[in-house]
Amino acid sequence: MTKEDMVKEAVEEAKAKAEQAAREQAQESEDPEEETDCAEEADTSAEEDAAEEEDSGEPSEEESEEEGQDEEKKGRKLFGKKNKKDKKDEKIEELTDRLTRQMAEFDNFRKRTDKEKSQMYEIGAKDIINKILPVVDNFERGLAAVPEEEKKNPILEGMEKVYKQLMTTLEEVGVKPIEAVGQEFNPDFHNAVMHVEDEKLGENIIAEEFQKGYTYRDSVVRHSMVKVAN
């Protein structure tokens, strides 16, 4: 036998002895009766603890921990960032508010423009009417100066037709003569240039009209020049 074989045999024998000694020691330390008693004591203790917890009504550590987590989640929902508005919603609200203000401004601008246009149109119409009224006055003076025997003259008849057409046109656009003779004097429509005492007429009654006045859409274009009695 060589030296190497002798060494291997000695090592294997030492291992076998060590394993045998470990098995014997393990068998000596094991006691079935003690293990059973320990297990029974552990089960009894656990049952008593559970019964005490049920009798006391206090939550266990696990339940307390779960309740704490629930409260923490609720707090986050109430005071956390979840209640904060989304940036897109804030942008939409900002643009909607801006659009509403611009629409209101545009509507006010449109109303002002329409009013200004109406005023400008009225001013222009009154200016044209004031330029036409002297022509009407000349027609009336000329027709009034014609003798009765000459009124059947064709030229005169033509002038009368032109005069009537002119007055009809003015009336259609809203121009109307102001009533004067026999009416009570009204400074809003009449301009008194002469006074006369006349017992036949009442107080502040217009006795005579020197120049006819006109209104355009219920506003005075030209006041009537009149003579007022008493």
VMD Tcl script that draws the C-alpha trace (Angstrom):
set ca {
  {0.00 0.00 0.00}
  {1.32 3.38 -0.94}
  {1.43 6.44 1.27}
  {-1.40 8.12 -0.67}
  {-3.70 5.15 -0.14}
  {-2.92 5.17 3.56}
  {-3.75 8.89 3.86}
  {-7.10 8.49 2.04}
  {-8.07 5.56 4.25}
  {-7.25 7.56 7.42}
  {-9.31 10.58 6.19}
  {-12.34 8.42 5.38}
  {-12.20 6.72 8.74}
  {-12.03 10.11 10.54}
  {-15.06 11.31 8.59}
  {-17.05 8.21 9.47}
  {-16.29 8.61 13.15}
  {-17.27 12.30 13.11}
  {-20.59 11.56 11.39}
  {-21.37 8.77 13.88}
  {-20.63 11.10 16.83}
  {-22.90 13.82 15.38}
  {-25.79 11.37 14.93}
  {-25.51 10.13 18.49}
  {-25.44 13.68 19.86}
  {-28.54 14.62 17.85}
  {-30.47 11.61 19.10}
  {-29.62 12.46 22.70}
  {-30.78 16.10 22.33}
  {-34.17 15.18 20.79}
  {-37.05 14.56 23.28}
  {-40.51 14.04 21.74}
  {-42.37 14.70 24.92}
  {-40.71 18.11 25.43}
  {-41.50 19.19 21.84}
  {-45.17 18.23 22.26}
  {-45.42 20.14 25.54}
  {-43.82 23.25 24.00}
  {-46.17 23.15 21.00}
  {-49.23 22.79 23.25}
  {-48.06 25.68 25.45}
  {-47.52 27.88 22.36}
  {-51.01 27.12 20.98}
  {-52.63 27.80 24.38}
  {-50.77 31.12 24.72}
  {-51.84 32.19 21.22}
  {-55.48 31.33 21.95}
  {-55.39 33.27 25.23}
  {-53.87 36.32 23.52}
  {-56.55 36.24 20.81}
  {-59.30 35.92 23.42}
  {-57.88 38.87 25.40}
  {-57.82 41.04 22.25}
  {-61.43 40.14 21.47}
  {-62.55 40.86 25.05}
  {-60.72 44.18 25.28}
  {-62.13 45.40 21.90}
  {-58.81 47.00 21.01}
  {-57.54 46.58 17.43}
  {-54.49 44.49 16.79}
  {-51.22 45.96 15.60}
  {-51.97 44.98 11.99}
  {-55.44 46.56 12.11}
  {-54.02 49.74 13.67}
  {-51.40 49.93 10.94}
  {-54.04 49.49 8.20}
  {-56.23 52.18 9.77}
  {-53.26 54.54 9.90}
  {-52.57 53.96 6.21}
  {-56.24 54.67 5.36}
  {-56.17 57.94 7.29}
  {-52.96 58.93 5.55}
  {-54.53 58.28 2.12}
  {-57.57 60.37 3.06}
  {-55.33 63.20 4.16}
  {-53.47 63.09 0.87}
  {-56.73 63.29 -1.05}
  {-57.92 66.27 0.99}
  {-54.73 68.26 1.14}
  {-52.57 66.73 -1.55}
  {-51.90 67.82 -5.11}
  {-54.79 65.78 -6.53}
  {-57.27 68.63 -5.84}
  {-55.17 71.07 -7.85}
  {-56.60 72.01 -11.27}
  {-54.98 70.62 -14.32}
  {-52.92 73.08 -16.37}
  {-55.03 72.37 -19.44}
  {-58.24 73.23 -17.55}
  {-56.69 76.47 -16.28}
  {-55.63 77.40 -19.83}
  {-59.12 76.65 -21.17}
  {-60.71 78.83 -18.48}
  {-58.27 81.66 -19.22}
  {-58.96 81.55 -22.97}
  {-62.73 81.33 -22.41}
  {-62.66 84.37 -20.13}
  {-60.56 86.31 -22.63}
  {-62.92 85.40 -25.49}
  {-65.96 86.46 -23.44}
  {-64.40 89.86 -22.69}
  {-63.45 90.39 -26.34}
  {-66.98 89.50 -27.49}
  {-68.46 91.99 -24.99}
  {-66.05 94.70 -26.15}
  {-66.88 93.99 -29.79}
  {-70.63 94.15 -29.06}
  {-70.19 97.53 -27.32}
  {-68.09 98.78 -30.23}
  {-70.76 97.64 -32.70}
  {-73.50 99.43 -30.75}
  {-71.45 102.63 -30.55}
  {-70.69 102.44 -34.26}
  {-74.34 101.92 -35.18}
  {-75.34 104.87 -32.99}
  {-72.66 107.09 -34.51}
  {-73.73 106.07 -38.01}
  {-77.35 106.87 -37.22}
  {-76.40 110.26 -35.79}
  {-74.20 111.04 -38.79}
  {-76.99 110.04 -41.15}
  {-79.46 112.25 -39.28}
  {-77.06 115.19 -39.31}
  {-76.49 114.76 -43.05}
  {-80.23 114.42 -43.74}
  {-81.01 117.57 -41.75}
  {-78.34 119.48 -43.63}
  {-79.84 118.47 -47.00}
  {-83.37 119.27 -45.83}
  {-82.27 122.73 -44.68}
  {-80.90 123.33 -48.17}
  {-84.13 122.16 -49.83}
  {-86.51 124.19 -47.61}
  {-85.63 127.55 -49.21}
  {-86.65 126.05 -52.56}
  {-89.99 125.04 -51.00}
  {-90.38 128.59 -49.64}
  {-89.81 130.07 -53.09}
  {-92.38 127.72 -54.62}
  {-94.95 128.76 -52.02}
  {-94.24 132.48 -52.43}
  {-94.40 132.24 -56.22}
  {-97.68 130.30 -56.23}
  {-99.22 132.64 -53.66}
  {-98.34 135.72 -55.79}
  {-100.10 134.42 -58.93}
  {-103.44 136.15 -59.56}
  {-106.52 133.96 -59.51}
  {-107.26 134.46 -63.23}
  {-103.81 133.19 -64.21}
  {-103.83 129.97 -62.17}
  {-105.03 127.98 -65.21}
  {-101.83 128.79 -67.02}
  {-100.09 125.50 -68.12}
  {-96.74 126.71 -66.77}
  {-98.31 127.49 -63.43}
  {-100.05 124.13 -63.35}
  {-96.71 122.45 -64.01}
  {-95.12 124.37 -61.12}
  {-97.92 123.28 -58.82}
  {-97.39 119.64 -59.78}
  {-93.64 119.91 -59.11}
  {-94.35 121.57 -55.75}
  {-96.81 118.83 -54.73}
  {-94.37 116.09 -55.77}
  {-91.59 117.75 -53.76}
  {-93.77 117.98 -50.65}
  {-94.89 114.34 -51.04}
  {-91.27 113.20 -51.28}
  {-90.29 115.18 -48.17}
  {-93.20 113.72 -46.26}
  {-92.20 110.17 -47.26}
  {-88.71 110.61 -45.81}
  {-90.13 111.97 -42.54}
  {-90.27 115.74 -43.10}
  {-93.49 117.36 -41.84}
  {-94.60 121.01 -41.50}
  {-95.17 122.40 -37.99}
  {-98.69 123.61 -37.25}
  {-98.66 127.25 -36.19}
  {-101.62 129.59 -36.84}
  {-104.32 129.17 -34.17}
  {-102.04 126.95 -32.00}
  {-100.67 127.84 -28.56}
  {-97.14 129.16 -28.68}
  {-94.53 126.47 -27.93}
  {-90.89 127.57 -27.79}
  {-89.81 124.04 -28.75}
  {-91.39 124.49 -32.20}
  {-92.06 128.22 -32.64}
  {-89.89 131.31 -32.77}
  {-91.83 134.46 -31.80}
  {-90.58 137.48 -33.73}
  {-93.59 139.75 -33.09}
  {-96.34 140.29 -30.48}
  {-99.81 141.73 -31.01}
  {-102.78 142.54 -28.80}
  {-105.95 140.95 -30.16}
  {-109.09 140.48 -28.10}
  {-110.41 137.90 -30.56}
  {-107.48 135.54 -29.78}
  {-106.57 133.94 -26.48}
  {-103.34 134.35 -24.54}
  {-100.17 133.08 -26.25}
  {-102.04 132.10 -29.39}
  {-100.20 132.35 -32.72}
  {-101.86 134.98 -34.90}
  {-99.71 134.79 -38.01}
  {-96.89 132.68 -39.53}
  {-94.08 134.41 -41.39}
  {-92.01 131.34 -42.24}
  {-93.10 127.73 -42.06}
  {-91.23 125.38 -39.74}
  {-90.50 121.68 -40.29}
  {-89.61 118.57 -38.30}
  {-87.59 115.53 -39.36}
  {-88.30 112.29 -37.46}
  {-89.81 114.20 -34.53}
  {-86.83 116.56 -34.25}
  {-87.06 120.21 -35.31}
  {-85.22 121.07 -38.50}
  {-86.42 124.66 -38.63}
  {-88.58 126.61 -36.13}
  {-91.67 128.46 -37.33}
  {-91.32 132.27 -37.33}
  {-94.61 133.54 -35.89}
  {-96.51 136.49 -34.42}
  {-98.01 135.77 -30.99}
  {-101.13 137.46 -29.64}
  {-101.57 138.81 -26.09}
}
mol new
graphics top color blue
foreach p $ca { graphics top sphere $p radius 0.5 }
foreach p [lrange $ca 0 end-1] q [lrange $ca 1 end] { graphics top cylinder $p $q radius 0.2 }
display resetview
